[in-house]
Amino acid sequence: MTSATAPARRTADGASRLRAWATRFESPVTTYYLLLFLTVALVVFGLIMVLSASAITSLEESRSAYTIFTTQAVYAGIGVLALAVTSRLPVAAWRRLAVPVLVAGIALQLLVFTPLGGSFQGNRNWLFLGPVSVQPSEAIKVGLALAGGAILAKKRRHLRSLGHVLVPYLVPLVAVAVGSVALGHDLGTVLILGAVVAGVLFAAGIPVRWFVIAGVPFLGVVLAFVVTSSNRLGRFDVWLGRDTDPYGAARQSIHGRYALADGGWLGLGLGQSREKWGRLSEAHNDFIFAIIGEELGLPGTLAILLLFAAFAFACYRLVSRSDDYFVRVVTAGVMTWVVVQALINIGAVIGLLPVIGVPLPLVSSGGSSLITTMGALGILLAFARAEPGCREALSARPSSLRRSLAVVAGAVRSRKGGS
């Protein structure tokens, strides 16, 4: 081989490897494994950071640095079961369960206003069932996506008519669902629910002008939430820079940014946060992104952003490769929920948005959010399994493994016989 042909040969080999990689990426199981990998990566990342961020708080509350982490690990285990169950149900089953899931979520949310319900930080959005606390609004997020896909799929040919969009999805289902959460004064969840509905309607092909028409009253409701609450007005003053008192309402935002600044480019090291020592409240929950930045630096924060960006891409891939209208609409709703909630959480930590009080999906401490989100991602895995050729490829892989093990076992036996 001459020196002139060697670079050409290497270029051809590189092009061949690139084509082979692209071929593998177009495999029908790619979306399934990508969603599964991203879910596992975010949950494991979250457990590690919850352990680090909660150690001091846990030690103060229970004399053990592992109490909050252990509880979160149990929630993660329940989430795995939820994911396993939801991922095994066929698409047709989810189409039938769509409206019942939303109705059940609304019913649970209404129980918040009974003696079983309770308030936390001014929001009445929790059910207390003995030692267990549940946030029913998390189930409503899933229900809105599922019900939107099922109802709008049946009305697909009539969605240019406003009446078919309004009834029965927007009125009464969405109105009652969002209204029941709004009565509990949970503005952060109301915003997420609005994003889910917007994602569902956009994927369904609703004319853009209707979003403008619907957006005006929705913004009016949000403004009413703000101006009627001194707590929320105080958070907006902090966001606008009018309140910089480090011992008052601005304390959390200021120390969140201190944590990011202390982390610098490469971070202080895992477990080495200074702000979690009583300075930054909600370090293992709403402000866990600040601890990630402090301990793992820019690489840690970029890793989180890339994981959520990859999740959005995986959902887009599922939408673009599916011929099922119901699957496309529901996937868009779940994607909007997870991505918008992540953006709101991160935006609040870095000061781009006011502090609203929503967790970072799959990463922050909290059982209701983690279990429900993992269950919703299990639904997406069920949809990915229904992608043409995916179910057959997944079914063939265990048999290939068994054949390989049989070959290895045969070789071992023959070697023993020969010896």
C-alpha positions as CSV (number, residue, x, y, z in Angstrom):
1,M,0.0,0.0,0.0
2,T,1.4,3.4,-1.0
3,S,1.5,6.4,1.3
4,A,-1.1,8.1,-1.1
5,T,-3.7,5.3,-0.8
6,A,-3.4,4.9,3.0
7,P,-5.5,8.1,3.9
8,A,-8.1,7.2,1.3
9,R,-8.4,3.7,2.8
10,R,-8.8,5.1,6.4
11,T,-11.4,7.6,5.1
12,A,-13.3,4.7,3.5
13,D,-13.1,2.6,6.7
14,G,-14.4,5.6,8.7
15,A,-17.3,6.1,6.3
16,S,-18.2,2.4,6.5
17,R,-18.2,2.5,10.3
18,L,-20.4,5.7,10.2
19,R,-22.9,3.9,7.9
20,A,-22.9,0.9,10.1
21,W,-23.6,3.1,13.2
22,A,-26.4,4.9,11.4
23,T,-27.9,1.5,10.4
24,R,-27.9,0.4,14.0
25,F,-29.4,3.7,15.1
26,E,-32.3,3.1,12.7
27,S,-33.0,-0.2,14.4
28,P,-36.7,-0.6,15.6
29,V,-35.4,-1.1,19.2
30,T,-33.4,2.1,19.3
31,T,-36.2,4.3,20.7
32,Y,-37.1,1.6,23.3
33,Y,-33.5,1.2,24.6
34,L,-32.8,5.0,24.5
35,L,-35.8,5.8,26.6
36,L,-34.9,2.9,29.0
37,F,-31.3,4.1,29.3
38,L,-32.3,7.7,29.9
39,T,-34.8,6.8,32.6
40,V,-32.2,4.6,34.4
41,A,-29.5,7.3,34.1
42,L,-31.7,10.1,35.5
43,V,-33.0,8.0,38.4
44,V,-29.5,6.7,39.3
45,F,-28.1,10.2,39.0
46,G,-30.9,11.5,41.2
47,L,-30.3,8.9,43.9
48,I,-26.6,9.7,44.1
49,M,-27.4,13.5,44.4
50,V,-30.2,13.0,46.9
51,L,-27.8,11.0,49.1
52,S,-25.2,13.8,48.9
53,A,-27.6,16.8,49.1
54,S,-29.8,15.4,52.0
55,A,-27.1,14.0,54.3
56,I,-26.9,17.0,56.6
57,T,-30.7,17.6,56.8
58,S,-31.3,13.9,57.3
59,L,-28.7,13.7,60.1
60,E,-30.3,16.7,61.9
61,E,-33.8,15.2,61.6
62,S,-33.2,11.5,62.3
63,R,-29.5,11.1,63.5
64,S,-28.8,9.2,60.3
65,A,-27.3,10.6,57.2
66,Y,-29.2,8.0,55.1
67,T,-32.8,8.3,56.1
68,I,-34.0,10.6,53.2
69,F,-31.9,8.6,50.7
70,T,-33.3,5.3,51.9
71,T,-36.8,6.6,51.6
72,Q,-36.0,7.9,48.0
73,A,-34.5,4.5,47.2
74,V,-37.7,2.8,48.3
75,Y,-39.7,5.2,46.1
76,A,-37.4,4.4,43.2
77,G,-38.0,0.7,43.7
78,I,-41.8,1.3,43.6
79,G,-41.2,3.4,40.5
80,V,-39.4,0.4,38.9
81,L,-42.5,-1.7,39.6
82,A,-44.8,1.0,38.2
83,L,-42.6,1.2,35.1
84,A,-42.5,-2.5,34.6
85,V,-46.3,-2.8,34.8
86,T,-47.1,0.2,32.6
87,S,-44.6,-0.8,30.0
88,R,-46.2,-4.2,29.6
89,L,-49.7,-3.0,28.9
90,P,-50.5,-2.8,25.1
91,V,-51.5,0.4,23.4
92,A,-55.1,-0.6,23.1
93,A,-55.3,-1.0,26.9
94,W,-54.0,2.5,27.5
95,R,-56.5,3.8,25.0
96,R,-59.3,2.2,27.1
97,L,-57.8,3.4,30.4
98,A,-57.1,6.9,29.3
99,V,-60.3,8.7,30.6
100,P,-60.6,6.5,33.8
101,V,-57.0,7.4,34.8
102,L,-57.9,11.2,34.5
103,V,-61.2,10.7,36.3
104,A,-59.4,8.8,39.1
105,G,-56.8,11.6,39.4
106,I,-59.5,14.2,39.7
107,A,-61.3,12.2,42.3
108,L,-58.1,11.9,44.4
109,Q,-57.4,15.6,44.0
110,L,-60.9,16.5,45.3
111,L,-60.1,14.4,48.4
112,V,-57.5,17.0,49.2
113,F,-60.3,19.3,50.3
114,T,-61.6,16.7,52.8
115,P,-60.1,15.9,56.3
116,L,-57.7,13.5,54.5
117,G,-56.0,16.5,52.8
118,G,-53.4,18.8,54.1
119,S,-51.3,21.9,53.2
120,F,-47.6,22.3,52.6
121,Q,-46.0,25.7,52.1
122,G,-49.3,27.3,51.5
123,N,-50.5,24.8,48.9
124,R,-53.3,22.4,49.7
125,N,-52.3,19.6,47.4
126,W,-51.5,16.6,49.6
127,L,-53.4,13.5,50.8
128,F,-52.2,12.1,54.1
129,L,-53.0,8.4,54.4
130,G,-51.5,7.4,57.8
131,P,-47.7,7.7,57.4
132,V,-47.9,8.0,53.6
133,S,-48.4,11.3,51.8
134,V,-49.6,11.4,48.2
135,Q,-49.8,14.3,45.7
136,P,-52.8,13.5,43.4
137,S,-52.0,16.2,40.9
138,E,-49.1,14.0,39.6
139,A,-51.7,11.5,38.4
140,I,-53.6,14.3,36.7
141,K,-50.6,15.0,34.5
142,V,-50.6,11.5,33.2
143,G,-54.4,11.5,32.8
144,L,-54.5,14.7,30.8
145,A,-52.0,13.3,28.3
146,L,-53.8,10.0,28.0
147,A,-57.3,11.4,27.9
148,G,-56.3,14.0,25.3
149,G,-54.8,11.4,23.1
150,A,-57.9,9.1,23.3
151,I,-60.5,11.8,22.9
152,L,-58.8,13.8,20.2
153,A,-58.0,10.6,18.2
154,K,-61.7,9.8,18.0
155,K,-62.4,13.4,16.9
156,R,-59.5,13.6,14.5
157,R,-61.5,14.5,11.5
158,H,-63.4,17.3,13.3
159,L,-60.6,19.1,15.1
160,R,-61.0,22.2,12.9
161,S,-64.2,22.8,14.7
162,L,-63.8,24.5,18.1
163,G,-66.7,22.7,19.6
164,H,-65.2,19.3,19.1
165,V,-62.0,20.5,20.8
166,L,-63.8,22.0,23.7
167,V,-66.2,19.1,24.5
168,P,-65.5,16.9,26.3
169,Y,-61.7,17.3,26.6
170,L,-61.3,20.9,27.5
171,V,-64.7,21.2,29.0
172,P,-65.3,19.6,31.4
173,L,-62.3,17.3,31.9
174,V,-59.4,19.8,31.6
175,A,-61.4,22.6,33.3
176,V,-62.3,20.4,36.3
177,A,-58.8,18.9,36.5
178,V,-56.9,22.2,36.4
179,G,-59.5,23.9,38.5
180,S,-59.3,21.4,41.3
181,V,-55.5,21.9,41.4
182,A,-55.9,25.7,41.2
183,L,-58.3,25.6,44.2
184,G,-55.3,24.2,46.2
185,H,-53.2,27.3,45.2
186,D,-50.5,25.2,43.6
187,L,-49.4,27.6,40.8
188,G,-46.4,25.5,39.8
189,T,-48.5,22.4,39.1
190,V,-51.1,24.5,37.3
191,L,-48.4,25.8,34.9
192,I,-47.2,22.2,34.2
193,L,-50.8,21.0,33.6
194,G,-51.2,23.9,31.2
195,A,-48.1,22.9,29.4
196,V,-49.3,19.3,29.1
197,V,-52.6,20.4,27.6
198,A,-50.7,22.7,25.2
199,G,-48.4,19.8,24.1
200,V,-51.4,17.5,23.5
201,L,-53.3,20.1,21.5
202,F,-50.2,21.0,19.4
203,A,-49.5,17.4,18.6
204,A,-53.1,16.9,17.7
205,G,-52.8,19.6,15.0
206,I,-55.1,22.3,16.6
207,P,-54.8,25.6,14.7
208,V,-52.3,28.0,16.3
209,R,-54.8,30.9,16.6
210,W,-56.7,28.9,19.2
211,F,-53.6,28.7,21.4
212,V,-53.5,32.5,21.4
213,I,-57.2,32.7,22.3
214,A,-56.8,30.1,25.1
215,G,-53.6,31.6,26.3
216,V,-55.1,35.0,27.3
217,P,-57.5,33.7,30.0
218,F,-54.8,31.2,31.2
219,L,-52.3,34.0,31.7
220,G,-55.1,36.0,33.4
221,V,-55.5,33.1,35.9
222,V,-51.8,33.0,36.5
223,L,-51.6,36.7,37.1
224,A,-54.6,36.5,39.5
225,F,-52.6,33.8,41.4
226,V,-49.7,36.1,41.7
227,V,-51.3,39.3,42.7
228,T,-53.6,37.7,45.3
229,S,-50.7,36.1,47.2
230,S,-48.1,38.0,49.2
231,N,-45.8,35.0,49.1
232,R,-45.8,34.9,45.3
233,L,-45.5,38.7,45.0
234,G,-42.5,38.4,47.2
235,R,-40.9,35.8,44.9
236,F,-41.5,38.1,41.9
237,D,-39.8,40.9,43.8
238,V,-36.8,38.6,44.4
239,W,-36.7,37.6,40.7
240,L,-36.9,41.2,39.6
241,G,-34.1,42.2,42.0
242,R,-36.2,44.5,44.2
243,D,-35.7,42.2,47.2
244,T,-32.1,41.2,47.9
245,D,-32.4,40.4,51.6
246,P,-30.2,37.4,52.2
247,Y,-32.1,36.6,55.4
248,G,-35.6,37.0,53.9
249,A,-37.5,35.8,50.8
250,A,-34.3,36.1,48.7
251,R,-32.3,33.7,50.8
252,Q,-33.0,30.6,48.8
253,S,-32.4,32.2,45.4
254,I,-29.2,33.8,46.6
255,H,-27.7,30.7,48.1
256,G,-28.7,28.7,45.1
257,R,-26.6,31.0,42.9
258,Y,-23.8,30.9,45.6
259,A,-23.8,27.1,45.2
260,L,-23.4,27.4,41.4
261,A,-20.7,30.0,41.8
262,D,-18.8,28.0,44.4
263,G,-18.8,25.0,42.0
264,G,-17.1,26.9,39.3
265,W,-15.9,24.9,36.3
266,L,-15.2,21.5,37.8
267,G,-17.1,21.6,41.1
268,L,-15.9,21.0,44.7
269,G,-16.3,17.2,44.5
270,L,-19.1,14.8,45.2
271,G,-20.3,15.2,48.8
272,Q,-18.3,18.4,49.3
273,S,-21.1,21.0,49.1
274,R,-21.0,23.9,51.6
275,E,-24.4,25.3,50.9
276,K,-26.2,22.1,52.1
277,W,-25.0,22.7,55.6
278,G,-28.1,24.6,56.5
279,R,-27.6,27.5,54.2
280,L,-29.7,26.4,51.2
281,S,-33.2,25.1,52.0
282,E,-34.7,22.4,49.8
283,A,-31.2,21.3,48.8
284,H,-32.3,17.7,48.0
285,N,-35.6,18.8,46.5
286,D,-36.4,21.9,44.4
287,F,-32.8,23.2,44.5
288,I,-30.9,20.0,43.9
289,F,-29.7,21.4,40.6
290,A,-27.7,24.0,42.6
291,I,-26.0,21.2,44.6
292,I,-25.2,19.4,41.3
293,G,-23.5,22.5,40.1
294,E,-21.7,23.1,43.3
295,E,-20.3,19.5,43.6
296,L,-19.9,18.5,40.0
297,G,-19.4,21.8,38.4
298,L,-20.2,22.6,34.7
299,P,-19.8,19.0,33.6
300,G,-22.5,17.9,36.1
301,T,-25.0,20.6,35.1
302,L,-24.4,20.0,31.4
303,A,-24.9,16.2,31.9
304,I,-28.4,16.9,33.3
305,L,-29.2,19.2,30.4
306,L,-28.0,16.7,27.9
307,L,-30.0,13.9,29.5
308,F,-33.2,15.9,29.3
309,A,-32.4,17.0,25.7
310,A,-31.8,13.3,24.8
311,F,-35.1,12.5,26.4
312,A,-36.9,15.1,24.2
313,F,-35.1,13.6,21.1
314,A,-36.2,10.1,22.1
315,C,-39.8,11.3,22.4
316,Y,-39.6,13.1,19.1
317,R,-38.3,10.0,17.5
318,L,-41.2,8.0,18.9
319,V,-43.7,10.5,17.6
320,S,-42.2,10.7,14.2
321,R,-41.9,6.9,13.7
322,S,-45.4,6.0,15.0
323,D,-48.5,5.8,12.7
324,D,-50.8,5.7,15.7
325,Y,-52.4,9.1,16.3
326,F,-53.1,8.3,20.0
327,V,-49.4,7.3,20.6
328,R,-48.2,10.5,19.0
329,V,-50.4,12.8,21.0
330,V,-49.8,11.1,24.4
331,T,-46.1,11.0,23.8
332,A,-46.1,14.7,23.0
333,G,-48.0,15.4,26.2
334,V,-45.6,13.4,28.4
335,M,-42.6,14.9,26.7
336,T,-43.9,18.5,27.3
337,W,-44.6,17.7,30.9
338,V,-41.1,16.3,31.7
339,V,-39.1,18.9,29.7
340,V,-41.1,22.0,30.7
341,Q,-41.0,21.0,34.4
342,A,-37.2,20.5,34.1
343,L,-36.8,23.9,32.4
344,I,-38.9,25.6,35.1
345,N,-37.0,24.0,37.9
346,I,-33.6,24.8,36.4
347,G,-34.7,28.3,35.3
348,A,-35.7,29.0,38.9
349,V,-32.3,27.8,40.3
350,I,-30.2,29.9,37.9
351,G,-32.4,33.0,38.3
352,L,-33.9,33.0,34.8
353,L,-37.4,32.4,36.3
354,P,-39.0,33.1,39.7
355,V,-39.0,30.3,42.2
356,I,-42.3,28.4,41.7
357,G,-41.6,25.2,43.6
358,V,-41.6,22.3,41.2
359,P,-39.1,19.4,41.5
360,L,-36.6,18.3,38.9
361,P,-38.2,15.2,37.3
362,L,-36.6,11.9,38.3
363,V,-33.8,13.7,40.1
364,S,-35.3,15.6,43.1
365,S,-36.4,13.9,46.3
366,G,-40.1,13.1,46.4
367,G,-42.1,9.9,46.1
368,S,-45.3,11.0,44.2
369,S,-43.3,12.8,41.5
370,L,-40.8,10.0,41.0
371,I,-43.2,7.1,41.0
372,T,-45.7,8.8,38.7
373,T,-43.1,10.0,36.2
374,M,-41.5,6.6,36.0
375,G,-45.0,5.1,35.4
376,A,-45.5,7.6,32.6
377,L,-42.2,6.7,31.0
378,G,-43.3,3.1,31.3
379,I,-46.2,4.1,29.1
380,L,-43.8,5.5,26.5
381,L,-41.8,2.3,26.7
382,A,-45.1,0.4,25.9
383,F,-45.5,2.7,22.9
384,A,-41.9,2.2,21.8
385,R,-42.5,-1.6,22.0
386,A,-45.3,-1.2,19.6
387,E,-43.1,0.5,17.0
388,P,-43.0,-1.7,13.8
389,G,-40.5,-4.5,14.3
390,C,-39.6,-3.6,17.9
391,R,-41.7,-6.3,19.7
392,E,-40.3,-9.0,17.4
393,A,-36.7,-7.8,17.8
394,L,-37.1,-7.7,21.6
395,S,-38.7,-11.2,21.6
396,A,-35.8,-12.6,19.5
397,R,-33.0,-11.3,21.7
398,P,-33.7,-13.6,24.7
399,S,-33.8,-16.6,22.4
400,S,-30.4,-15.5,20.9
401,L,-29.0,-15.3,24.4
402,R,-30.3,-18.8,25.3
403,R,-28.7,-20.1,22.1
404,S,-25.4,-18.5,23.0
405,L,-25.6,-19.9,26.5
406,A,-26.4,-23.4,25.1
407,V,-23.3,-23.2,22.8
408,V,-21.1,-22.2,25.8
409,A,-22.5,-25.0,27.9
410,G,-22.0,-27.5,25.1
411,A,-18.4,-26.4,24.7
412,V,-17.8,-26.7,28.4
413,R,-19.2,-30.2,28.5
414,S,-17.2,-31.3,25.5
415,R,-14.0,-29.9,27.1
416,K,-14.8,-31.8,30.3
417,G,-15.4,-35.0,28.2
418,G,-12.1,-34.6,26.4
419,S,-10.2,-34.1,29.5
